[in-house]
């Protein structure tokens, strides 16, 4: 193999290690040095050394341990080089030097999930950060995505993502955010933020808000991967299992949601033999774990139960829509939102017909809470079409198309509107 080929293989190995192990490495380093920004810098320097050394020495038996060890020694050397090494840094250096050999031990298991990763998630979703910053930082330091990948995922300029991450780190430093799992009095609130970020990322992959692709399955897969890690870290939290169940059951349909050319296939038209039965089994198992905790189903658990109704139905017509209506009513009590009300109305139309559903939708229109949300005129257009009010329906569907940010979804809505033209002649 040529030197160039060896370097390319090494670079691929480094990329793979970073994608799989970055959360553990950065989390360990953050605990060690007490600074997220410094931990990332040290990890990046270790990656550069790997690119330089591994072509000659080969990939270590435990590459994650190697990278952590190199980064830790860099921290020690950096503190020693300081002209005024105070007692705190001296103490850190002594302790780290004594423990550095731990990372060279091949018995150190990089696949082991411990509280360091959980702490990293809570840091990335710290309440001093806004939601956009939480999403970017979570994907960067916990998901191991590059700024370019995050920017492409959300169709945001790379420079914007970089600035968002830099500002987030500065905010964490300025607020003296502690690298720890919050106490009991704050845990639920902070865990809710973590779950909210993962849910947002998954949904953006499920139905991209803009761009040319209807789905970003890779983005949803990343959110699901992080949620699975979280479920292992906090097995006593039912809503974490509920979110995993929701993601697994929803993602099981991904293979049937588009044609080979990326055209959307709606739920009623999907080939259910293409649904991932193994993933459905994992989702049902996660829902059972949520129920086993014994605290009742929360908002994510209820949404997972709705997804379960779809997963268990052999055909679209077999779906237990009346049960889904009840589940949406329960969800509206626990987590009231106009979007939940809209989904409830759509379920009512399937269970009891379009007329009662339209009454719910018209109330939402009158409230103005979903103004500018494309799915409101989309659902209203569908209901009007079913009631034979084709002209009104076409107007609503075209308005939905105008508001939709995703090109694939816009095309579907325009096609539905055009299909009504014969009724208007």
Secondary structure as the mmCIF struct_conf table of DSSP 4:
data_model
#
loop_
_struct_conf.conf_type_id
_struct_conf.id
_struct_conf.beg_label_comp_id
_struct_conf.beg_label_asym_id
_struct_conf.beg_label_seq_id
_struct_conf.end_label_comp_id
_struct_conf.end_label_asym_id
_struct_conf.end_label_seq_id
HELX_RH_AL_P HELX_RH_AL_P1 UNK A 3 UNK A 33
BEND BEND1 UNK A 34 UNK A 34
HELX_RH_AL_P HELX_RH_AL_P2 UNK A 36 UNK A 57
TURN_TY1_P TURN_TY1_P1 UNK A 61 UNK A 62
HELX_RH_AL_P HELX_RH_AL_P3 UNK A 63 UNK A 81
BEND BEND2 UNK A 83 UNK A 84
HELX_RH_AL_P HELX_RH_AL_P4 UNK A 87 UNK A 99
HELX_RH_3T_P HELX_RH_3T_P1 UNK A 100 UNK A 104
TURN_TY1_P TURN_TY1_P2 UNK A 106 UNK A 107
BEND BEND3 UNK A 108 UNK A 108
TURN_TY1_P TURN_TY1_P3 UNK A 110 UNK A 111
HELX_RH_AL_P HELX_RH_AL_P5 UNK A 115 UNK A 124
TURN_TY1_P TURN_TY1_P4 UNK A 125 UNK A 125
TURN_TY1_P TURN_TY1_P5 UNK A 127 UNK A 128
BEND BEND4 UNK A 129 UNK A 129
HELX_RH_AL_P HELX_RH_AL_P6 UNK A 131 UNK A 137
HELX_RH_PI_P HELX_RH_PI_P1 UNK A 138 UNK A 142
BEND BEND5 UNK A 143 UNK A 143
HELX_RH_AL_P HELX_RH_AL_P7 UNK A 147 UNK A 153
TURN_TY1_P TURN_TY1_P6 UNK A 154 UNK A 155
HELX_RH_AL_P HELX_RH_AL_P8 UNK A 158 UNK A 174
TURN_TY1_P TURN_TY1_P7 UNK A 175 UNK A 176
BEND BEND6 UNK A 179 UNK A 180
HELX_LH_PP_P HELX_LH_PP_P1 UNK A 181 UNK A 183
HELX_RH_AL_P HELX_RH_AL_P9 UNK A 184 UNK A 206
BEND BEND7 UNK A 207 UNK A 207
BEND BEND8 UNK A 209 UNK A 210
STRN STRN1 UNK A 211 UNK A 211
BEND BEND9 UNK A 212 UNK A 212
BEND BEND10 UNK A 214 UNK A 214
HELX_RH_AL_P HELX_RH_AL_P10 UNK A 217 UNK A 233
TURN_TY1_P TURN_TY1_P8 UNK A 235 UNK A 236
HELX_RH_AL_P HELX_RH_AL_P11 UNK A 238 UNK A 251
TURN_TY1_P TURN_TY1_P9 UNK A 252 UNK A 253
HELX_RH_3T_P HELX_RH_3T_P2 UNK A 254 UNK A 256
BEND BEND11 UNK A 257 UNK A 257
STRN STRN2 UNK A 258 UNK A 258
TURN_TY1_P TURN_TY1_P10 UNK A 260 UNK A 261
STRN STRN3 UNK A 264 UNK A 264
HELX_RH_3T_P HELX_RH_3T_P3 UNK A 267 UNK A 269
HELX_RH_3T_P HELX_RH_3T_P4 UNK A 272 UNK A 274
BEND BEND12 UNK A 275 UNK A 275
HELX_RH_AL_P HELX_RH_AL_P12 UNK A 277 UNK A 293
BEND BEND13 UNK A 295 UNK A 295
HELX_RH_AL_P HELX_RH_AL_P13 UNK A 299 UNK A 312
BEND BEND14 UNK A 314 UNK A 315
HELX_RH_3T_P HELX_RH_3T_P5 UNK A 316 UNK A 318
HELX_RH_AL_P HELX_RH_AL_P14 UNK A 321 UNK A 334
BEND BEND15 UNK A 335 UNK A 335
HELX_RH_AL_P HELX_RH_AL_P15 UNK A 338 UNK A 352
HELX_RH_AL_P HELX_RH_AL_P16 UNK A 354 UNK A 367
TURN_TY1_P TURN_TY1_P11 UNK A 368 UNK A 372
HELX_RH_AL_P HELX_RH_AL_P17 UNK A 374 UNK A 386
TURN_TY1_P TURN_TY1_P12 UNK A 387 UNK A 388
HELX_RH_AL_P HELX_RH_AL_P18 UNK A 390 UNK A 403
STRN STRN4 UNK A 406 UNK A 406
HELX_RH_AL_P HELX_RH_AL_P19 UNK A 407 UNK A 419
TURN_TY1_P TURN_TY1_P13 UNK A 420 UNK A 420
HELX_RH_3T_P HELX_RH_3T_P6 UNK A 421 UNK A 424
#
